[in-house]
Amino acid sequence: MNSLLTPPSQNRRPGLAVALLAGVLLSGCASLARPDAALPETPTPAAWSGAATPAAPGQAATDLALWWQRFNDPTLTTLVTEALQANTTARSAQAALLQARAQRDVQQAGMGPSVGASGSARRGKSGGNDATNSFQAGFDASWEPDVFGGNRAALSASEAEVQASAASLANVQVSLAAEVAVTTIELRSLQTRLAIARRNLAAQTETLQITRWRGQAGLVSSLDVEQAVAASEQTAAQIPALQTSITQALNSLAVLTGQAPGALQGRLATAAPVPQAPTELALALPAETLRQRPDVRTAEYRVSAALARVAQADAARYPSFRLSGSLGLSALTLGALTNGASVANSLLASVSVPLFDGGAARAQVRSQEAALEQARLGYQTTVLTALKDVEDALVSLQGNRERLARLQAASAAAVNAELLARQRYESGLIDFRAVLDTQRTLLSTQDSVASTQATLSADMVRLYKALGGGWAGPAKADRAADASPSDGLTTSPMARPAASR
């Protein structure tokens, strides 16, 4: 077992957060401080325990950024692309990212001096004196030096929220692509199962007709006829249920792609094979997989934001300084403001020292420390859940592969058995019960094969998602962020692996 990141000291004090941020601030770095020191120790296995093919030494793991293209299904690729562009949940996450960036900009703007201009005109009369005019114009400026780093800590927290929002957007898009793929696979599976049910119904209807003829000839009893009717009706009853499920899957895909229910009926109503992905997949090591999952990155930046807020709350306990000044012109006429006006100016330096607040400032520090601990535990939970997702997907993939092989063998045998049973029944060599049993077995095995094939494809989708596939990944996202920082999907500025920092 190895540790994903180095754990912090167990005896952390409120001043530790300030010290961590101060090192970054004093070095003149305006970017976000890495939260490595605040992340809890999270053991990760050296390799996956499930049936997996790890990347060989010197071999890169499979690129999963556009994993849906590995299914070689143009319809699936089109649906995923449409969903990423038009889905309302994804667009909401994009708006949240824009909001976080705007709030960061507001915080950054507040760190510089503020300058304002003002002007006024006044006409007044006192007693029996004539009315007089007064005109004034001036500038006001103020600045609060960030001596103890409170404002910079607030900016670091805002920057961390931007990074977390970018990672959250990537996570939404990863989940969205997987949901579209699974729903498409389910739709194709239902269409395949509907075709199987109709084929079996046709065969059972033919058998029913033969049984009725034999019954009219007195060769079989009415019991055989009734059993044939019951079997065909049971199969026919499955068709409306499958058609309902197909319509519901089409409606789900329409909503996922930002369209009204029913919009995809014309495009997807024709049956097509279940999308199948190649089984060869070179997996990254567990620690590398965690670093490429956007939900883990989101949790990491939440820790960074909480760490900065601890420093901000700690800085609020110390004195604050403020510089302000004004420059104004005053005259009795508007034209005199530019020539002959009286000049008034002032400069004020002030300091505010908290003396007694009933312990509110210290309580605020404790509150932010508790929030930091929650973020750390949330990060640890996310990491453990990520490991479980991959392991579950690998185990399910292995089990369903074996199950599919058995079911395919059973289906082939059921086809032969049903054919032989019908031939012998028509020849009068066996009773109808044998035919009925073989037809039921054939329908069951063929339906199970279709369902398991879809489950196997869905397992591949879940594995791609669990491995963090569906976005550019940390390294590519960092490079893309330098080139185009406005892109929400490919520019999420994820942290690089700890070894490269």
N, C-alpha and C positions, 0 to 999 in steps of 0.2 A: 504494500500500500504506500502511496505517496500523497503528499499534500498539494492541493491545487494552489494555495497561496499561504504565505507565512502568517501565523496567527499573531495578534497583538499581545501586548503585555496584559496580564490579568489585573494588575493594579493600576489601571488607567485613572488619571485625575483630570479634572476639568481643564487644567492648563495644557494637557497633552494635545488636545485638538488645536489650540492656539499655536503651539509650537510646530505642529505638523504643517499648518497653513503658513506660518510665518516664514518657514524656510523657502516656500515657493514665492511668497510675496516679496521677500527681501532680495531674491535673485532676479526680480524684475519680470517674472513669468506671469503673463496675464491669463494663461489657460488653466483648465481645471486640474486641481491636485488629484493625483491618483489615490484611490481609497484602499490600496493594498494593505496598509498597516492596520486598517480597521476591519478587514474582512476576517470572519472566523475561520478556524482550521476546518477544512472539509476534506476528509480522506476520499481519494478516488482510486479505484482498482487499476492495476497496471495494464489489464487487458479485459475485454468483454468476456463474460462467462458463457454467454449464449453462443450458438453456432454462427461464427462470423469469420470473414476472411480479412485479417488485418493487413494493412499496407506493408509491403516488404520494405526492408531497409533501402533507402534511396528512392522508393516509389511514393508518389504523392497519392493521398486519398482521393477518392472519386469526387469530382467537382459537382456539388449538389445545388448550385445557384439556380439553375433552371431544370430541376430534376424532372418536371412533367414532360419535357421533350424526350426523355429516355423511353417513354411509352410508345413513341412513334405513332401517335394518334393525333392527326391535325385538328379534329374536333375538340379534343381535350385541351390542346394547346390554345386554341382560340377562346374557349370558355374561360380558362385561367387568366388569359390576358385581358379579356373583357371585365372579369371580376376585379382584378387589381386596379383597373382604371375607373370603374363605375360603382363598385360596391359602396353602400352608404356607410358601413362600419369603417372601411378603409379611409374614406373621405373624412369621416369624423376624426380619425386618428391623425390625418394630415392637418386638419384644422387645429387640433390640440398641439401639434408640433409648432405651427405658426404662432399660436398663442404663447407657448413657452418661449419662443425666440423673441417675441415682442416684449414679454415681461423681462427677459434678460437685458434687452436693449434699454428698457426703462431704468432698470437698476444700474446699468453702466452709465447712462446719462446723468444719473444723480450723483456720481462721484466727482464730476467736474464742477467748476464755478457756474453759477446761474446769474444771468444778466437780464435786466428788464428795463424798459423805457416807459415813462409816464408823462402825461401832459394834462393840464387843467386850465380852465378859464373861469373867472369869478367876477360877478358884478354885484356890488352891495351898496347900501345907503344907510347912514346912521344919523338919526335926528333930522335937523334941517339942512344938513350938508348935502352937497351934490353927490350924485351916484358916482362911484369910482369902479374902475376895472382893474383886474389883476390877472396876469398870465404867468404860468409856470411850466417849465419843461425840464426833464432830468433823466438821469440813468441811475439805477441801483444794481449793485452786484454783491453777491455773498458766496462764501466758500467755507466748507467744513473739512478741515484736514483730517485724513483718516489715520490718526496717529497710532491707534491700537488695532487697526485692521478689521474693524467691525464691518465697514462698508464693503471691503474687499471680500470678506467672508460671505457676505450676503450675495455678492456678485458670483462667487464660486458656487454657492448653492443654486443660483439661477442658471448658471452654466450647466451644472449637473442635471438640473431638471430638463434642460434642452436636450442633453445627451440621452436622458432616460426616455423622453418623449420620442426621440428619433428611434431608439431601440424598440420602444413599444409599437411604433408604426411598423417597423420591420417584423415584429412578432405577430401583429395583426395580419400582415400580408402572408407570412408563413402559414398561419392557421387557415387563412382564407383559401390559399391555393390548395392546401390539403383537403379542405372541406369540399371544394368544387370537384377535385379529383375523386374523392370517395363517393360523392353523390352521382357523378357521371358513371363510375364503375357500377354502382347500385342500379342505375337506370338500365345499363346494358345487360346486367345480370337478370333483371326482371323481364326484359324483352326476350332474352334467351329462354328463360323458364316458361314464358308464355308460349313461345314456339314449341317447346317440348310438350307442354300440356295439350296444345292443339293437336300435335302429331299423335300423342297417346290416345286422345279422345277419338281421333279418326280411326285408329286401329281398334279401339274398344267398340266403336259404333259398328264397324264391319263385323266384329265378333258377335255383337248383339243381333245383327241381322241374320247371321248364319244360325245362331241359337234359336231364333224364332222360326226359321224354316225347319230346323230339325224338330222343334217342338210341334209344329203343325203336322209334321210327318209321323209324330209319335215316337221319335227316336230318343227324345229327352223329356224330362218332366218339366212342369211349369216352374219348379224351384230353380233350375238352371237359367230360365229366362229372367226370372226376377233378380237373380244374383247379377246377371249381365246388365240389367237396367240399373241396378244400384251402383255398380262399378262405374258405368259411363256417366251417371248423374253426379257422382262424387268428383270425378275428374272435371266435368263441366262446371261444377261449382267453384273450382279453383280459378277459372278464367276471369270472372268479374273482379275477384280480389286482386289478382295480378294487374289487371287493367287499372284499377283504382290506385294501386301503389305506383304504377308507371306515371300516371297523371300527377300524383303528389311529388314524385321525384322531379318531373319536368317543372312543376311550379317552384320547387326549392331552388333549382338551378337558375330559373328566371330571376328570382329575388336575389340570389347570390351575385348575379351579374348586373344588378341594378335595374331590372326590368319588371314589368307587371306580370303576375301569374298568367300563364297561357301564352306568353310571347314566344316561347321556344317550341311550341307544338309542331309547327311546320318544319323546323330545322332538325329536330331530333326524334320525330315520331317514327321514322324508319329504323328498324332494328339494325344493329351493328355488333360486331364481336366485342367482348369485354377487353378493354385495354390491358396489355400485358407488358411488364417491364423486364429487362434482362436481369437474371439473378446474380450476375457477377457484380460485386460491389466491394471495392477496397475501402475498409473503414479506417478512420483516424483513431488514434488512441483516445481513451476516455477523457483525459484532461484537455486534449486538443478539441474534442467534440464540444465540451462545455464552453470553451472560449468562442466557439462560432455560433452558439445559440443566442438569439437576441433576447430571450426572456432572462437568461443569466446576466447578460449585459445590462438589462434594465434594472435588475436587482442590485447589481454592482454600483450603478450610478445613483441609485436611491441611497445606498450607504454613503457615497461621496457627498450627496446633498445634505444628509443628516449630520455628517461630520462637520461640514461647513457651518451649519446652523448652530452647532455646539460652540464653535469658535465665535460666531456672531453674538450669541447670548453671553458668552464670557466677556467679550469686549465691551458689552453694554454696562458692565460693572465699573468701568474706569472713566476718568474725566473725558469730556468731549470739548472740542475747541471750535470756534466759529469766527470768521473774519467777514465783515460786511462794510460797505462804503456806498456813498452816494455823491453825485455831482449834479447840481441843478442850476437853472437860470430863472430869474424872476424879473418881470417888467410890468409897467402899467399899460403898455400897448403891445399888440401882437408884433408889430414891426420892430419894436425895441428889443425883442428877444435875441436878435442877431447882431445888435449894435447898441452898446450902452446898458445892457441888462446886468443886474447884480448877480454875482456868482456865489453859490453856497455849496460847500462840500463838507463831507464828514467821513471819518474812518473809525470803525469800532472793532475791537478785538475782545472776545468774551470767552469764558471758560465755565463749564457746568460740571460740578462734581457731585455725584450721588452720595449723600450722607446717611440718610435713613429712609428706607422704603419698606420696612417691615419684613425684609427677607424676600421681596418679590424677585429681585434680580437673581439671587442664588436659586430660588425655586424655578425660575425660567431656565437656568442652566441645567438643573436636574431634569426638567421636563424634556429638554432637547437631548440629554444623555439617554433618557428612557426611549425616546424616538429613535436614536441611533441604535440602541440595542435591538429594538424591534426590526429595524432595517437589516441588521446583521443576521438576525434569526430568519428573516424573510429570504435573505440571500442563501443561507444554508439550506432552507427548505426547497428553494428553487433548484439548487444544485442536486440535491438528493432526488427530487422528482425527475430531473432531467436524466439522471443515471437509470432510474427505474423505467422511464419511457423507452429508452433504447433497449434495455435488457428484455422488457416485456415484448417489444416488437420483434426482437430476434428469436425469442422462444416461440412466439406465435407463428412466425414465418416458418421455422423449422417444423413445427408440429403440423401445420396445414399442408406443407409440401408432402409429408409422409401420408397424410390423410387423403390428399388428392390422388396420389399414386394408387392407393388401395381402392378408392372409389372408382377410378377409371377402369381398373381390372374387374371390379364387380359389375360395372355397367356393361362392359363388353360381354361378360358371361351372361348377364340378364337379357341382353339382346338375343343371344343364341338360344337361351332357355325359352324365351317367349315365342320365338319362331318355331322351335321344335314342338312346344306345347300346342300351338294352334294347328300345326300340321297333323299331329296325332289326334287332336280332338275332332278335326274335320274327318279323319279316317275312322273315328269311333273307337280308338284304342284306349283313350283315357276319359275321365269325367271332366266336367266343366270346372271343378274346384281347382285343378292344377293350372288350367288356363288363367283363371282369376288370380291366383297367387303369383304367377309369373308376370302378369301385366302390372299388378300392383308393385312388384319388386322393380320392374323396369322403370316405371314412372318415378319411384322413390330414388333409385340410384342415379338416374339421369338428372333429376332435379338437384340432388346432392352434389353431383359433379359440377353443375353450373354454379351453384351457390358457393362451393369451395373455391372454384377458380376466381370468383369475384372477391372472396375473402382473402385469397392469396395476394391479389393485386392491391387490395386495400391495406394489407399488412405491409407491402412495399411502400405505399404512400405514408403510412404511419412511421415507418422506419426512416424515410427521408425527412419527415418532419421532426422526429426525435433527434436526428443527427444535426439539426439546425439548417436543413436545406430550404431554399426558397428565397434567399436574399444574397447580397454580394459577399458577405462574410467580413470579418474584422479587417484584414489587411487590405482587401480591395475597397472596402468602404472608406478606410482612411485615405487611400490614394484618390478615390473619387471625391471625397470631401474637400481635398485641396484644390481640385479642378473645378468643382461646381457645388458650392455649399448649400444650394437651395433645393437640392433633390432630396426627397424624403426617403426613398427606398434604398438607393445605392450609396448614399452619403452619410449614413448614420455613423458618427465618429466613434466607433467601438474601440475599446482599449486593446492594445496588442498583448500577446502573451507575455507573462511576467519575465521570461528569460530574455526577451528582446528589449526590455525597458532600461 
